[in-house]
């Protein structure tokens, strides 16, 4: 994996984040309120699952 790959991934993440903010700002407020009601340990587990999913997607995209 090169720095170009890392920067490409960061750029794509920024595009996705920007789309959420640009297309559904009020929905984002609702999601953030919902996340506040979830216990911190559950949010941590959700975050770890998202990380694992992302790693699996990158691994598969790189040819496994």
PDB file of N, CA, C and O in Angstrom:
ATOM      1  N   UNK A   1       0.851  -1.175   0.000  1.00  0.00           N
ATOM      2  CA  UNK A   1       0.000   0.000   0.000  1.00  0.00           C
ATOM      3  C   UNK A   1       0.896   1.237   0.000  1.00  0.00           C
ATOM      4  O   UNK A   1       1.831   1.345   0.794  1.00  0.00           O
ATOM      5  N   UNK A   2       0.597   2.149  -0.889  1.00  0.00           N
ATOM      6  CA  UNK A   2       1.416   3.353  -1.003  1.00  0.00           C
ATOM      7  C   UNK A   2       0.709   4.539  -0.346  1.00  0.00           C
ATOM      8  O   UNK A   2      -0.455   4.461   0.045  1.00  0.00           O
ATOM      9  N   UNK A   3       1.457   5.637  -0.239  1.00  0.00           N
ATOM     10  CA  UNK A   3       0.872   6.874   0.290  1.00  0.00           C
ATOM     11  C   UNK A   3      -0.248   7.355  -0.610  1.00  0.00           C
ATOM     12  O   UNK A   3      -1.204   7.970  -0.136  1.00  0.00           O
ATOM     13  N   UNK A   4      -0.145   7.084  -1.889  1.00  0.00           N
ATOM     14  CA  UNK A   4      -1.198   7.471  -2.822  1.00  0.00           C
ATOM     15  C   UNK A   4      -2.505   6.760  -2.465  1.00  0.00           C
ATOM     16  O   UNK A   4      -3.578   7.360  -2.521  1.00  0.00           O
ATOM     17  N   UNK A   5      -2.410   5.485  -2.099  1.00  0.00           N
ATOM     18  CA  UNK A   5      -3.595   4.732  -1.683  1.00  0.00           C
ATOM     19  C   UNK A   5      -4.202   5.328  -0.411  1.00  0.00           C
ATOM     20  O   UNK A   5      -5.420   5.467  -0.299  1.00  0.00           O
ATOM     21  N   UNK A   6      -3.351   5.672   0.530  1.00  0.00           N
ATOM     22  CA  UNK A   6      -3.821   6.259   1.794  1.00  0.00           C
ATOM     23  C   UNK A   6      -4.528   7.582   1.519  1.00  0.00           C
ATOM     24  O   UNK A   6      -5.621   7.820   2.033  1.00  0.00           O
ATOM     25  N   UNK A   7      -3.918   8.435   0.720  1.00  0.00           N
ATOM     26  CA  UNK A   7      -4.528   9.725   0.399  1.00  0.00           C
ATOM     27  C   UNK A   7      -5.824   9.555  -0.394  1.00  0.00           C
ATOM     28  O   UNK A   7      -6.771  10.316  -0.199  1.00  0.00           O
ATOM     29  N   UNK A   8      -5.872   8.574  -1.276  1.00  0.00           N
ATOM     30  CA  UNK A   8      -7.101   8.293  -2.012  1.00  0.00           C
ATOM     31  C   UNK A   8      -8.211   7.884  -1.052  1.00  0.00           C
ATOM     32  O   UNK A   8      -9.344   8.351  -1.171  1.00  0.00           O
ATOM     33  N   UNK A   9      -7.890   7.022  -0.113  1.00  0.00           N
ATOM     34  CA  UNK A   9      -8.876   6.593   0.884  1.00  0.00           C
ATOM     35  C   UNK A   9      -9.369   7.752   1.740  1.00  0.00           C
ATOM     36  O   UNK A   9     -10.566   7.868   1.999  1.00  0.00           O
ATOM     37  N   UNK A  10      -8.455   8.605   2.178  1.00  0.00           N
ATOM     38  CA  UNK A  10      -8.854   9.765   2.970  1.00  0.00           C
ATOM     39  C   UNK A  10      -9.714  10.718   2.155  1.00  0.00           C
ATOM     40  O   UNK A  10     -10.674  11.292   2.668  1.00  0.00           O
ATOM     41  N   UNK A  11      -9.369  10.881   0.899  1.00  0.00           N
ATOM     42  CA  UNK A  11     -10.173  11.738   0.025  1.00  0.00           C
ATOM     43  C   UNK A  11     -11.580  11.200  -0.160  1.00  0.00           C
ATOM     44  O   UNK A  11     -12.549  11.958  -0.117  1.00  0.00           O
ATOM     45  N   UNK A  12     -11.697   9.895  -0.366  1.00  0.00           N
ATOM     46  CA  UNK A  12     -13.021   9.289  -0.521  1.00  0.00           C
ATOM     47  C   UNK A  12     -13.842   9.409   0.760  1.00  0.00           C
ATOM     48  O   UNK A  12     -15.049   9.647   0.705  1.00  0.00           O
ATOM     49  N   UNK A  13     -13.199   9.245   1.904  1.00  0.00           N
ATOM     50  CA  UNK A  13     -13.899   9.419   3.181  1.00  0.00           C
ATOM     51  C   UNK A  13     -14.398  10.856   3.321  1.00  0.00           C
ATOM     52  O   UNK A  13     -15.516  11.080   3.785  1.00  0.00           O
ATOM     53  N   UNK A  14     -13.584  11.825   2.927  1.00  0.00           N
ATOM     54  CA  UNK A  14     -13.983  13.230   2.995  1.00  0.00           C
ATOM     55  C   UNK A  14     -15.169  13.507   2.072  1.00  0.00           C
ATOM     56  O   UNK A  14     -16.074  14.259   2.433  1.00  0.00           O
ATOM     57  N   UNK A  15     -15.168  12.909   0.895  1.00  0.00           N
ATOM     58  CA  UNK A  15     -16.290  13.082  -0.034  1.00  0.00           C
ATOM     59  C   UNK A  15     -17.574  12.532   0.584  1.00  0.00           C
ATOM     60  O   UNK A  15     -18.616  13.186   0.528  1.00  0.00           O
ATOM     61  N   UNK A  16     -17.510  11.344   1.169  1.00  0.00           N
ATOM     62  CA  UNK A  16     -18.696  10.749   1.793  1.00  0.00           C
ATOM     63  C   UNK A  16     -19.197  11.595   2.957  1.00  0.00           C
ATOM     64  O   UNK A  16     -20.401  11.814   3.089  1.00  0.00           O
ATOM     65  N   UNK A  17     -18.293  12.069   3.796  1.00  0.00           N
ATOM     66  CA  UNK A  17     -18.673  12.932   4.918  1.00  0.00           C
ATOM     67  C   UNK A  17     -19.325  14.207   4.392  1.00  0.00           C
ATOM     68  O   UNK A  17     -20.342  14.656   4.921  1.00  0.00           O
ATOM     69  N   UNK A  18     -18.742  14.777   3.363  1.00  0.00           N
ATOM     70  CA  UNK A  18     -19.285  16.002   2.793  1.00  0.00           C
ATOM     71  C   UNK A  18     -20.661  15.795   2.190  1.00  0.00           C
ATOM     72  O   UNK A  18     -21.518  16.672   2.295  1.00  0.00           O
ATOM     73  N   UNK A  19     -20.886  14.655   1.560  1.00  0.00           N
ATOM     74  CA  UNK A  19     -22.199  14.364   0.994  1.00  0.00           C
ATOM     75  C   UNK A  19     -23.274  14.334   2.073  1.00  0.00           C
ATOM     76  O   UNK A  19     -24.369  14.861   1.882  1.00  0.00           O
ATOM     77  N   UNK A  20     -22.960  13.721   3.196  1.00  0.00           N
ATOM     78  CA  UNK A  20     -23.923  13.670   4.298  1.00  0.00           C
ATOM     79  C   UNK A  20     -24.261  15.083   4.763  1.00  0.00           C
ATOM     80  O   UNK A  20     -25.430  15.425   4.944  1.00  0.00           O
ATOM     81  N   UNK A  21     -23.230  15.894   4.954  1.00  0.00           N
ATOM     82  CA  UNK A  21     -23.457  17.262   5.415  1.00  0.00           C
ATOM     83  C   UNK A  21     -24.205  18.102   4.384  1.00  0.00           C
ATOM     84  O   UNK A  21     -25.040  18.928   4.753  1.00  0.00           O
ATOM     85  N   UNK A  22     -23.924  17.906   3.113  1.00  0.00           N
ATOM     86  CA  UNK A  22     -24.540  18.709   2.065  1.00  0.00           C
ATOM     87  C   UNK A  22     -25.971  18.267   1.737  1.00  0.00           C
ATOM     88  O   UNK A  22     -26.833  19.107   1.478  1.00  0.00           O
ATOM     89  N   UNK A  23     -26.223  16.971   1.746  1.00  0.00           N
ATOM     90  CA  UNK A  23     -27.511  16.463   1.288  1.00  0.00           C
ATOM     91  C   UNK A  23     -28.535  16.240   2.396  1.00  0.00           C
ATOM     92  O   UNK A  23     -29.737  16.284   2.137  1.00  0.00           O
ATOM     93  N   UNK A  24     -28.083  16.003   3.621  1.00  0.00           N
ATOM     94  CA  UNK A  24     -29.031  15.681   4.692  1.00  0.00           C
ATOM     95  C   UNK A  24     -28.589  16.258   6.038  1.00  0.00           C
ATOM     96  O   UNK A  24     -28.423  15.505   6.997  1.00  0.00           O
ATOM     97  N   UNK A  25     -28.396  17.574   6.132  1.00  0.00           N
ATOM     98  CA  UNK A  25     -27.911  18.133   7.396  1.00  0.00           C
ATOM     99  C   UNK A  25     -28.878  17.929   8.563  1.00  0.00           C
ATOM    100  O   UNK A  25     -28.437  17.698   9.689  1.00  0.00           O
ATOM    101  N   UNK A  26     -30.183  18.008   8.316  1.00  0.00           N
ATOM    102  CA  UNK A  26     -31.129  17.816   9.424  1.00  0.00           C
ATOM    103  C   UNK A  26     -31.174  16.354   9.856  1.00  0.00           C
ATOM    104  O   UNK A  26     -31.352  16.055  11.036  1.00  0.00           O
ATOM    105  N   UNK A  27     -31.013  15.462   8.913  1.00  0.00           N
ATOM    106  CA  UNK A  27     -30.982  14.029   9.259  1.00  0.00           C
ATOM    107  C   UNK A  27     -29.749  13.719  10.105  1.00  0.00           C
ATOM    108  O   UNK A  27     -29.798  12.873  10.998  1.00  0.00           O
ATOM    109  N   UNK A  28     -28.648  14.407   9.819  1.00  0.00           N
ATOM    110  CA  UNK A  28     -27.433  14.221  10.602  1.00  0.00           C
ATOM    111  C   UNK A  28     -27.678  14.600  12.057  1.00  0.00           C
ATOM    112  O   UNK A  28     -27.188  13.922  12.960  1.00  0.00           O
ATOM    113  N   UNK A  29     -28.429  15.671  12.297  1.00  0.00           N
ATOM    114  CA  UNK A  29     -28.765  16.063  13.671  1.00  0.00           C
ATOM    115  C   UNK A  29     -29.531  14.950  14.378  1.00  0.00           C
ATOM    116  O   UNK A  29     -29.273  14.662  15.547  1.00  0.00           O
ATOM    117  N   UNK A  30     -30.469  14.326  13.674  1.00  0.00           N
ATOM    118  CA  UNK A  30     -31.247  13.226  14.255  1.00  0.00           C
ATOM    119  C   UNK A  30     -30.349  12.034  14.595  1.00  0.00           C
ATOM    120  O   UNK A  30     -30.493  11.419  15.652  1.00  0.00           O
ATOM    121  N   UNK A  31     -29.437  11.722  13.704  1.00  0.00           N
ATOM    122  CA  UNK A  31     -28.527  10.595  13.927  1.00  0.00           C
ATOM    123  C   UNK A  31     -27.622  10.864  15.129  1.00  0.00           C
ATOM    124  O   UNK A  31     -27.383   9.972  15.943  1.00  0.00           O
ATOM    125  N   UNK A  32     -27.122  12.094  15.237  1.00  0.00           N
ATOM    126  CA  UNK A  32     -26.266  12.443  16.366  1.00  0.00           C
ATOM    127  C   UNK A  32     -27.030  12.355  17.688  1.00  0.00           C
ATOM    128  O   UNK A  32     -26.478  11.904  18.692  1.00  0.00           O
ATOM    129  N   UNK A  33     -28.280  12.776  17.695  1.00  0.00           N
ATOM    130  CA  UNK A  33     -29.101  12.650  18.904  1.00  0.00           C
ATOM    131  C   UNK A  33     -29.300  11.186  19.264  1.00  0.00           C
ATOM    132  O   UNK A  33     -29.244  10.812  20.436  1.00  0.00           O
ATOM    133  N   UNK A  34     -29.534  10.355  18.242  1.00  0.00           N
ATOM    134  CA  UNK A  34     -29.701   8.927  18.485  1.00  0.00           C
ATOM    135  C   UNK A  34     -28.421   8.331  19.076  1.00  0.00           C
ATOM    136  O   UNK A  34     -28.477   7.527  20.007  1.00  0.00           O
ATOM    137  N   UNK A  35     -27.276   8.726  18.534  1.00  0.00           N
ATOM    138  CA  UNK A  35     -26.001   8.206  19.026  1.00  0.00           C
ATOM    139  C   UNK A  35     -25.753   8.603  20.480  1.00  0.00           C
ATOM    140  O   UNK A  35     -25.132   7.850  21.230  1.00  0.00           O
ATOM    141  N   UNK A  36     -26.234   9.781  20.881  1.00  0.00           N
ATOM    142  CA  UNK A  36     -26.066  10.207  22.272  1.00  0.00           C
ATOM    143  C   UNK A  36     -26.793   9.293  23.241  1.00  0.00           C
ATOM    144  O   UNK A  36     -26.393   9.161  24.398  1.00  0.00           O
ATOM    145  N   UNK A  37     -27.865   8.659  22.770  1.00  0.00           N
ATOM    146  CA  UNK A  37     -28.655   7.773  23.638  1.00  0.00           C
ATOM    147  C   UNK A  37     -28.063   6.365  23.742  1.00  0.00           C
ATOM    148  O   UNK A  37     -28.481   5.579  24.592  1.00  0.00           O
ATOM    149  N   UNK A  38     -27.102   6.047  22.889  1.00  0.00           N
ATOM    150  CA  UNK A  38     -26.474   4.719  22.920  1.00  0.00           C
ATOM    151  C   UNK A  38     -25.329   4.756  23.924  1.00  0.00           C
ATOM    152  O   UNK A  38     -24.531   5.693  23.919  1.00  0.00           O
ATOM    153  N   UNK A  39     -25.241   3.751  24.781  1.00  0.00           N
ATOM    154  CA  UNK A  39     -24.156   3.731  25.780  1.00  0.00           C
ATOM    155  C   UNK A  39     -22.774   3.745  25.107  1.00  0.00           C
ATOM    156  O   UNK A  39     -22.604   3.194  24.019  1.00  0.00           O
ATOM    157  N   UNK A  40     -21.789   4.380  25.763  1.00  0.00           N
ATOM    158  CA  UNK A  40     -20.449   4.499  25.173  1.00  0.00           C
ATOM    159  C   UNK A  40     -19.827   3.156  24.780  1.00  0.00           C
ATOM    160  O   UNK A  40     -19.179   3.062  23.738  1.00  0.00           O
ATOM    161  N   UNK A  41     -20.014   2.127  25.591  1.00  0.00           N
ATOM    162  CA  UNK A  41     -19.415   0.825  25.267  1.00  0.00           C
ATOM    163  C   UNK A  41     -20.016   0.258  23.981  1.00  0.00           C
ATOM    164  O   UNK A  41     -19.307  -0.347  23.177  1.00  0.00           O
ATOM    165  N   UNK A  42     -21.309   0.451  23.787  1.00  0.00           N
ATOM    166  CA  UNK A  42     -21.963  -0.013  22.565  1.00  0.00           C
ATOM    167  C   UNK A  42     -21.444   0.762  21.362  1.00  0.00           C
ATOM    168  O   UNK A  42     -21.208   0.182  20.302  1.00  0.00           O
ATOM    169  N   UNK A  43     -21.263   2.080  21.524  1.00  0.00           N
ATOM    170  CA  UNK A  43     -20.699   2.886  20.433  1.00  0.00           C
ATOM    171  C   UNK A  43     -19.286   2.435  20.104  1.00  0.00           C
ATOM    172  O   UNK A  43     -18.896   2.419  18.936  1.00  0.00           O
ATOM    173  N   UNK A  44     -18.512   2.066  21.125  1.00  0.00           N
ATOM    174  CA  UNK A  44     -17.148   1.591  20.889  1.00  0.00           C
ATOM    175  C   UNK A  44     -17.172   0.305  20.068  1.00  0.00           C
ATOM    176  O   UNK A  44     -16.396   0.151  19.125  1.00  0.00           O
ATOM    177  N   UNK A  45     -18.063  -0.614  20.427  1.00  0.00           N
ATOM    178  CA  UNK A  45     -18.181  -1.876  19.684  1.00  0.00           C
ATOM    179  C   UNK A  45     -18.624  -1.608  18.247  1.00  0.00           C
ATOM    180  O   UNK A  45     -18.110  -2.220  17.311  1.00  0.00           O
ATOM    181  N   UNK A  46     -19.580  -0.691  18.075  1.00  0.00           N
ATOM    182  CA  UNK A  46     -20.017  -0.328  16.723  1.00  0.00           C
ATOM    183  C   UNK A  46     -18.848   0.225  15.916  1.00  0.00           C
ATOM    184  O   UNK A  46     -18.677  -0.120  14.747  1.00  0.00           O
ATOM    185  N   UNK A  47     -18.054   1.074  16.534  1.00  0.00           N
ATOM    186  CA  UNK A  47     -16.893   1.644  15.852  1.00  0.00           C
ATOM    187  C   UNK A  47     -15.902   0.577  15.441  1.00  0.00           C
ATOM    188  O   UNK A  47     -15.384   0.605  14.324  1.00  0.00           O
ATOM    189  N   UNK A  48     -15.630  -0.371  16.338  1.00  0.00           N
ATOM    190  CA  UNK A  48     -14.702  -1.452  16.021  1.00  0.00           C
ATOM    191  C   UNK A  48     -15.227  -2.322  14.878  1.00  0.00           C
ATOM    192  O   UNK A  48     -14.458  -2.776  14.032  1.00  0.00           O
ATOM    193  N   UNK A  49     -16.541  -2.550  14.861  1.00  0.00           N
ATOM    194  CA  UNK A  49     -17.127  -3.333  13.767  1.00  0.00           C
ATOM    195  C   UNK A  49     -17.014  -2.592  12.435  1.00  0.00           C
ATOM    196  O   UNK A  49     -16.755  -3.208  11.402  1.00  0.00           O
ATOM    197  N   UNK A  50     -17.208  -1.279  12.457  1.00  0.00           N
ATOM    198  CA  UNK A  50     -17.063  -0.495  11.233  1.00  0.00           C
ATOM    199  C   UNK A  50     -15.616  -0.527  10.752  1.00  0.00           C
ATOM    200  O   UNK A  50     -15.358  -0.661   9.555  1.00  0.00           O
ATOM    201  N   UNK A  51     -14.674  -0.404  11.686  1.00  0.00           N
ATOM    202  CA  UNK A  51     -13.250  -0.483  11.326  1.00  0.00           C
ATOM    203  C   UNK A  51     -12.942  -1.841  10.694  1.00  0.00           C
ATOM    204  O   UNK A  51     -12.291  -1.911   9.651  1.00  0.00           O
ATOM    205  N   UNK A  52     -13.412  -2.914  11.326  1.00  0.00           N
ATOM    206  CA  UNK A  52     -13.149  -4.256  10.798  1.00  0.00           C
ATOM    207  C   UNK A  52     -13.755  -4.424   9.405  1.00  0.00           C
ATOM    208  O   UNK A  52     -13.142  -5.031   8.526  1.00  0.00           O
ATOM    209  N   UNK A  53     -14.951  -3.887   9.209  1.00  0.00           N
ATOM    210  CA  UNK A  53     -15.593  -3.961   7.901  1.00  0.00           C
ATOM    211  C   UNK A  53     -14.784  -3.188   6.862  1.00  0.00           C
ATOM    212  O   UNK A  53     -14.582  -3.661   5.744  1.00  0.00           O
ATOM    213  N   UNK A  54     -14.327  -2.006   7.239  1.00  0.00           N
ATOM    214  CA  UNK A  54     -13.510  -1.206   6.327  1.00  0.00           C
ATOM    215  C   UNK A  54     -12.222  -1.905   5.951  1.00  0.00           C
ATOM    216  O   UNK A  54     -11.822  -1.897   4.787  1.00  0.00           O
ATOM    217  N   UNK A  55     -11.570  -2.511   6.934  1.00  0.00           N
ATOM    218  CA  UNK A  55     -10.332  -3.244   6.658  1.00  0.00           C
ATOM    219  C   UNK A  55     -10.611  -4.408   5.711  1.00  0.00           C
ATOM    220  O   UNK A  55      -9.837  -4.660   4.788  1.00  0.00           O
ATOM    221  N   UNK A  56     -11.709  -5.111   5.937  1.00  0.00           N
ATOM    222  CA  UNK A  56     -12.061  -6.237   5.067  1.00  0.00           C
ATOM    223  C   UNK A  56     -12.334  -5.769   3.639  1.00  0.00           C
ATOM    224  O   UNK A  56     -11.941  -6.435   2.681  1.00  0.00           O
ATOM    225  N   UNK A  57     -13.002  -4.633   3.494  1.00  0.00           N
ATOM    226  CA  UNK A  57     -13.294  -4.104   2.163  1.00  0.00           C
ATOM    227  C   UNK A  57     -11.996  -3.723   1.448  1.00  0.00           C
ATOM    228  O   UNK A  57     -11.808  -4.045   0.275  1.00  0.00           O
ATOM    229  N   UNK A  58     -11.105  -3.035   2.164  1.00  0.00           N
ATOM    230  CA  UNK A  58      -9.823  -2.640   1.563  1.00  0.00           C
ATOM    231  C   UNK A  58      -9.022  -3.886   1.198  1.00  0.00           C
ATOM    232  O   UNK A  58      -8.441  -3.955   0.115  1.00  0.00           O
ATOM    233  N   UNK A  59      -8.988  -4.862   2.087  1.00  0.00           N
ATOM    234  CA  UNK A  59      -8.244  -6.102   1.830  1.00  0.00           C
ATOM    235  C   UNK A  59      -8.793  -6.794   0.579  1.00  0.00           C
ATOM    236  O   UNK A  59      -8.026  -7.250  -0.270  1.00  0.00           O
ATOM    237  N   UNK A  60     -10.136  -6.870   0.468  1.00  0.00           N
ATOM    238  CA  UNK A  60     -10.741  -7.520  -0.693  1.00  0.00           C
ATOM    239  C   UNK A  60     -10.467  -6.719  -1.972  1.00  0.00           C
ATOM    240  O   UNK A  60     -10.216  -7.298  -3.029  1.00  0.00           O
ATOM    241  N   UNK A  61     -10.514  -5.402  -1.872  1.00  0.00           N
ATOM    242  CA  UNK A  61     -10.273  -4.562  -3.041  1.00  0.00           C
ATOM    243  C   UNK A  61      -8.834  -4.662  -3.533  1.00  0.00           C
ATOM    244  O   UNK A  61      -8.564  -4.473  -4.719  1.00  0.00           O
ATOM    245  N   UNK A  62      -7.923  -4.957  -2.630  1.00  0.00           N
ATOM    246  CA  UNK A  62      -6.511  -5.078  -2.988  1.00  0.00           C
ATOM    247  C   UNK A  62      -6.181  -6.474  -3.530  1.00  0.00           C
ATOM    248  O   UNK A  62      -5.026  -6.755  -3.848  1.00  0.00           O
ATOM    249  N   UNK A  63      -7.169  -7.330  -3.636  1.00  0.00           N
ATOM    250  CA  UNK A  63      -6.958  -8.648  -4.222  1.00  0.00           C
ATOM    251  C   UNK A  63      -6.804  -9.757  -3.200  1.00  0.00           C
ATOM    252  O   UNK A  63      -6.390 -10.870  -3.527  1.00  0.00           O
ATOM    253  N   UNK A  64      -7.146  -9.439  -1.946  1.00  0.00           N
ATOM    254  CA  UNK A  64      -7.155 -10.444  -0.899  1.00  0.00           C
ATOM    255  C   UNK A  64      -5.802 -10.929  -0.589  1.00  0.00           C
ATOM    256  O   UNK A  64      -5.638 -11.786   0.280  1.00  0.00           O
TER     257      UNK A  64
END
